[in-house]
Amino acid sequence: MFSRSIITLAPALLLSMFVATTPVTTASPLAERSGETVYLSNCVENESGVQFPSSEINYYSNGANSQNGQLPTDACVAGAEFVTWERQSHSCKFSDTEVSFTSHINSNGNQVALYSYAGSGSNGFTNFNCYRDNDRLLYQDIIRVCHSIYYCLDLRDLLAEVVEVHAGVRDAGAELNGPLGVLERMTE
């Protein structure tokens, strides 16, 4: 079984492979993902010229379908105003599934580098690691515009990707050193 520090470290290592050479102006490292993704977003609703701020938790059953303004699979309101995502838990229940999601963003979450680990979340079935996003447009509908503040990735999907990367490196005959080598030795 992996220790918590390895589980926390592995997704960051995986993402760092994509982020290290990716400028902020390009698609986020999430662009190729296909697993569940949850976004913590701030939205502005415009009704008859009056703007109403809110914060939402947006669920995408396929994270790759969240990169070009697509509507979420499900959404719930976390606050009737903009919430402070950091330092406190926020929870809401998705209407389609009746599943709740709770986020726990660290007090310095808004100060970490873009795409860096900022906290955690849970839906009661699995745990998620949450990362700081670049406030990009997540989606827009007839009356609402939402921007992504944090995105949360299912740890099961992240670990599967680490294993896949690990297998590719190993199949290429390379010796794994550093953190991936530690993961390899832990799973033997």
PyMOL commands that set and color helices and strands:
alter all, ss='L'
color gray80, all
select helices_A, chain A and resi 4-19+29-32+63-66+109-111+155-171+178-187
alter helices_A, ss='H'
color red, helices_A
select strands_A, chain A and resi 37-47+50-60+74-79+89-93+100-105+117-122+127-132+137-140+144-154
alter strands_A, ss='S'
color yellow, strands_A
deselect
rebuild
show_as cartoon
